[in-house]
Amino acid sequence: MTRSFECGTCGDEALIYRDGNCRRCALRLQLTELLHPEDHPGGRALLLEFAKVERPASIMTWLLNPKATELLAGLGTGAIAYTHEALDELPHSKTTEHIRDVLVQAEVLPARDRHLPGFLRWLDLKLAAIPDGERRRTIRQFARWKFVVAIRKLVDEGRPTHGAIAHARQSITVADQFLTWLHEQHQPLATTTQLDLEQWLATGNSTRTRVRPFIAWAVQSRTATGLTMPGTKSNDGPEMDHHHRLEWIRRCLTNTDVPRDERVATLLLLLYGQPLTRIAALPVSAVEVDESGNTFLRFQRVRTPVPEPFATLLLEHRDHRSPTRTTSGVESPWLFPGIRAGQHVTAQTMMAKIRNNGVDLRAARNAALRTLVREAPAPLIAKSLGYNDNTIHRHAAIAASQFQQYAASRPTRASS
């Protein structure tokens, strides 16, 4: 007795999985039953994205999740529309966001920032949990004018929002804690004194200093008067020494035991002092090669040269990025593709990998920036790397101070 390995649907020779069909055809049939692709172009696009994956078994395993099949069936019957708004009305889950990402990648839905909607949901819940109407109104105004407007501007400019949203959450949470304390003291914000503020700061942990944006906004909006945040002790932060930094650069260029994407990301930190939130969100288009074969990186508007041998490693990574296994493998627009369809890797994932390799992230970034400002004018470095002028001038001042200390410590040659 011979066993047939010919798929009854596509005719290809393959391991027969179900009802005489190979895995890919069995998956296509299952998706057809759920999505009714003949009724909506969104269903056809979604079916094609899932059916063309490198490993059909991964999608079949995912479809064992009842949330996934219920959502796909809802799209298929028309109970759930192919819109961002319809998906927003569903309970927030990884399944919903994954299907949204695939629909964006298939160009069924327009691309949008994936962090802002979650932040706005969080803010609504935060405000709803504040029992006092006046306190709720103050936090709403602070959040809207200090953060929501600024984050929407980042979205419009196509810039990363994750870091700004994390900062906003912390600041809003601490501001609410401060207002709660004032309420318990029967102290209105309008008549709060500097002594009240300093007492609250002194009786808690260091996270209370995150109230700084709220204090600045309250004074500027005349919600409070005469309040200033006490000065904090200057902290230059850790800095990787020169020889240690060069050793890490050498390891990243030569140690093939470390995955290439981790080596490239670490070199972007060591050579250009880029924050991981920006490295993770670099598009492929940020890497440019001119007619002479010179490689450049564009962090914002100005392109920066990439030296050899890093240029070769960077181009190898760009041209051989690993596609996600949960979509069709359409080339990602991101230099560091993430697991989710159409998304870049998260900064947290990248941070964990680089730290696990033994790199002190803050020390590496400080060392890179302070080395660069010793080699070129601070305004040029700020413009090339996409940094605020004040940030780079602060590192330049620290680098100058270090050089002065070094010069003062050198023994002077006795005059003859």
Secondary structure, 3 states (H helix, E strand, C coil): CCCCCECCCCCCECCEEECCEEHHHHHHHHHHHHHCCCCCHHHHHHHHHHHCCCCHHHHHHHCCCHHHHHHHHHHHHCCCCCCHHHHHCCCCCHHHHHHHHHHHHCCCCCCCCCCHHHHHHHHHHHHHCCCCHHHHHHHHHHHHHHHHHHHHHHHHCCCCCHHHHHHHHHHHHHHHHHHHHHHHCCCCHHHCCHHHHHHHHHCCCHHHHHHHHHHHHHHHCCCCCCCCCCCCCCCCCCCCCHHHHHHHHHHHHHCCCCCHHHHHHHHHHHHHCCCHHHHHCCEHHHEEECCCCCEEEECCCCEEECCCCHHHHHHHHHHCCCCCCCCCCCCCCECCECCCCCCECCHHHHHHHHHHCCCCHHHHHHHHHHHHHHHCCHHHHHHHHCCCHHHHHHHHHHHHHHHHHHHHHCCCCCCC
